Structure formats: structure tokens, C-alpha cells
Amino acid sequence: MSLAYFVVLANTLPLADYGIFATASGAGLVLSRLLALGFSSPLYRIAVVKPRLLGVYTVGYLLASLLSLPLVVVAALLVYFLFFSDDVGLLTFSLVIIAEILLWRSAEIVIIVNNGLKRFGLAAILVILGTATRAAAAGLFWSQASVQDLDHWAWWYMGANAVSLVVALYFYPRVRLRFDMRLYLRRVQDSLAVAGAELLFYLQSELDKLMVLGIGGPALAGVYAIIMRVVDLTALPIRSFNTILVQKLMQSPDMLRSVKIRVLIEAGLMIVSVAGLATLAFLLHLYPNALGRNVAPVAELLPLVLLVPGFRNLAEYQGELMYARGQSWLRTLCLALLTLSKAGLIALLLNSFAHEGQDWIVALNGVFAGLYVISAIFTYSSLRLPAKRV
């Protein structure tokens, strides 16, 4: 469904508009981590280990969301005027941001809680329905919209995410809502640490798109967004694995004490990631227009970034290890270091190579390899410390 959504939208919007939309959507993904100031973490942990308190923590999440809204608005305006004001109107940007932060993030919380309760099938169905709704909206936009630009697509996108939220809310566990400030105050430190870590994680994940837009312009941002969207598809099975592993680590923090097990897991994740992109690149070599004419010229570049998904997915996996062991502040520090490193490496890359050539694309392998090395050193050093139960 993710592939269908990507193919339809990338072949409907002009390349520059797609680049702006993908970058704005990524910015919304980053800003959505400010919502509730990280209280999604205590909500998830409670769903895993003490589901009878879910009603109390649901109220805590709702209150934290309301308290965080002014901060979210200020941050969104700051991002707009720093990166987007020259390329897209404030209304269009706001629609995309609302869809990501208030609508889809809220649907994600329902999915997260169901995962915590080990309702993996239901959670998976909700994820698929969310993606299917966006894909259906993209298909209707392609077939019915008289004007196919970003200004019009933003309305369709917000509508699709609103439908996803309504469906998701129907499947939220039936709980008795209760208020308990004493319990909330105990979770403030963990919540803020997780908020900082998630904000930094998605910032370093999406920062490259913002920098490519700012330095290279909308057209180059469109090329880069398509490459990274295809790379991101390889992360879907890895994230499913991470979800289950995190729950196991919460219950048995020392299960990865063996170096052999760590190496085998990382080797497996690397092989799956690279093989996924290689398979897709091979299929596109045989059938160049399989993902549409707009994507075909960019699809030819995929063999140049074969190692990117492996290094990217491994760094994400390592961050999950620290979260599962309750080392939220160490994870935040690691992600801050990765964010600064990525900003420097991407800026160096874009300013060192001619954008019209392919050298800058090949150099992306080195950028993500460097980020993986930094993440690995930090993560496995922290795993020597005792796990912290939260």
C-alpha cells in the first residue's frame, strides 16, 4: 500500500511540488513528536506492563497534548519561515502540518497502544488502512482533480488523514478515564527524555530533505525525496521487528548481552535492507516505467545508494535498543550527536559536488556509513551500563 501511494502521488504532482510536499510532510513528522511532550512513551509502557492503568494514562496523554499545542504552533511557524516561505503558501503548509501532527499522529497513538497490548494484527490493519486511505485519496486526486498541484492536494491529504483517525479511534481500548496527577508527575522525566529523543531522531531522519530543499531547490529536493522514499520502504519489515524486540527487551533487558547475537542481528538487518533495495532496483531495470514515468529517471539512480538503507535501518535499530533498556537520556544525547553530524555531512556533500551529476548520490553511502559508525560506538558503549526499568 505504501508503494501504491508513493507511485500514484509521485506521478501526479509535478516533481518540484512532490519535493516540497515530501519535505513538508517530513517536517510535520518531526514536529508531531512535540505533541504531548513525550507522554506517548508512558502510555505505551503502561499498555505493555500494566494495562489496567491505561485509562489513567490516556487522560494524561490528552492533557499533555493540550499543554503542548502552543509550542507546536510556534515551532511550526518557525520551520515555515525558515525553510518553506519562498516555495509554498502558509495555508497549504498548515494543512499538511495539521494532517501530520493532529490527525495522523493521533491515529498512530491508537496503533501504539494496541501494539503495547500485543494486538499486533489489529495494529497492522490500522497501519495498512491509514496508508490505503492516503493511497485512495491520491488515486481520486489523480482521476478527479481539475488542477493537480500541491495547493489542492493538501486538502485531499488532510481529509484522508481525518478518515484514518476516525477509524482508528473506534478501535481504541474501552477504558475508564481517570485523572491522577501523582502518577503523571512521576513520568515527566521519562516523557521529556523520550520527546527530546524522538524529536532528534526524526529531525536527523528528515533534516537531509530540508537541507536539500534549502541548498538545492525544489527540483533537487524532488529527486532526493523519491530516492529516500524508496529507501524508506525497505525499513517497513525492520520496524516491525524492532517493535517486537523492544517489548522483549523491556521484559528481559540483558537478552542482547552476547556479542554473537548482536552481530547476527545486525548482519541480518543489513542483508534484508540491501537485498530489498537491490531487488527493487533490478525490477525497475527490467521494467523502467513500473513506478511511473515521473519516477523512472530517478529509479535509475537506486543502484548508486544500495548501502544507504542498511546503514540507515541499523542506526534506527540501535536507537530502539537504548529506548527499550530505559536509557532515554543517553539515546537523546546520541541522537543529538547524529543530528549535528548529519547536518555537517549533508552540507559538505551538497557544497562539494555538482548537483547535476551523480557523484553526490554515490557519496550518500559514505554519509550514512559515517552516521552508523557513530551510532554503533555510542549504542554499544551504553549497553555496558545497567538497564533502567521505567
Secondary structure as the mmCIF struct_conf table of DSSP 4:
data_model
#
loop_
_struct_conf.conf_type_id
_struct_conf.id
_struct_conf.beg_label_comp_id
_struct_conf.beg_label_asym_id
_struct_conf.beg_label_seq_id
_struct_conf.end_label_comp_id
_struct_conf.end_label_asym_id
_struct_conf.end_label_seq_id
HELX_RH_AL_P HELX_RH_AL_P1 SER A 2 ALA A 10
TURN_TY1_P TURN_TY1_P1 ASN A 11 THR A 12
BEND BEND1 LEU A 13 LEU A 13
HELX_RH_AL_P HELX_RH_AL_P2 LEU A 15 LEU A 31
HELX_RH_3T_P HELX_RH_3T_P1 SER A 32 GLY A 38
TURN_TY1_P TURN_TY1_P2 PHE A 39 PHE A 39
HELX_RH_AL_P HELX_RH_AL_P3 SER A 40 VAL A 49
HELX_RH_3T_P HELX_RH_3T_P2 PRO A 51 LEU A 53
HELX_RH_AL_P HELX_RH_AL_P4 LEU A 54 VAL A 79
HELX_RH_PI_P HELX_RH_PI_P1 TYR A 80 PHE A 84
TURN_TY1_P TURN_TY1_P3 SER A 85 ASP A 87
BEND BEND2 VAL A 88 VAL A 88
HELX_RH_AL_P HELX_RH_AL_P5 LEU A 90 ILE A 98
HELX_RH_PI_P HELX_RH_PI_P2 ALA A 99 TRP A 104
HELX_RH_AL_P HELX_RH_AL_P6 ARG A 105 GLY A 116
TURN_TY1_P TURN_TY1_P4 LEU A 117 LYS A 118
HELX_RH_AL_P HELX_RH_AL_P7 PHE A 120 GLN A 144
BEND BEND3 SER A 146 VAL A 147
BEND BEND4 ASP A 149 ASP A 149
HELX_RH_AL_P HELX_RH_AL_P8 LEU A 150 TYR A 170
TURN_TY1_P TURN_TY1_P5 PHE A 171 PHE A 171
BEND BEND5 TYR A 172 TYR A 172
HELX_RH_AL_P HELX_RH_AL_P9 MET A 181 ARG A 186
TURN_TY1_P TURN_TY1_P6 ARG A 187 ARG A 187
HELX_RH_AL_P HELX_RH_AL_P10 VAL A 188 GLY A 216
HELX_RH_AL_P HELX_RH_AL_P11 PRO A 218 LEU A 233
TURN_TY1_P TURN_TY1_P7 THR A 234 THR A 234
HELX_RH_AL_P HELX_RH_AL_P12 ALA A 235 GLN A 251
TURN_TY1_P TURN_TY1_P8 PRO A 253 LEU A 256
HELX_RH_AL_P HELX_RH_AL_P13 VAL A 259 LEU A 286
BEND BEND6 TYR A 287 TYR A 287
TURN_TY1_P TURN_TY1_P9 PRO A 288 LEU A 291
TURN_TY1_P TURN_TY1_P10 ARG A 293 VAL A 295
HELX_RH_AL_P HELX_RH_AL_P14 ALA A 296 ALA A 299
TURN_TY1_P TURN_TY1_P11 GLU A 300 LEU A 301
HELX_RH_3T_P HELX_RH_3T_P3 LEU A 302 VAL A 305
TURN_TY1_P TURN_TY1_P12 LEU A 306 LEU A 307
HELX_RH_AL_P HELX_RH_AL_P15 VAL A 308 ALA A 324
TURN_TY1_P TURN_TY1_P13 ARG A 325 GLY A 326
HELX_RH_AL_P HELX_RH_AL_P16 SER A 328 SER A 352
BEND BEND7 PHE A 353 PHE A 353
TURN_TY1_P TURN_TY1_P14 HIS A 355 GLU A 356
BEND BEND8 GLY A 357 GLN A 358
HELX_RH_AL_P HELX_RH_AL_P17 ASP A 359 VAL A 362
TURN_TY1_P TURN_TY1_P15 ALA A 363 ALA A 363
HELX_RH_AL_P HELX_RH_AL_P18 LEU A 364 SER A 382
TURN_TY1_P TURN_TY1_P16 LEU A 383 ARG A 384
BEND BEND9 LEU A 385 LEU A 385
HELX_LH_PP_P HELX_LH_PP_P1 PRO A 386 ALA A 387
#
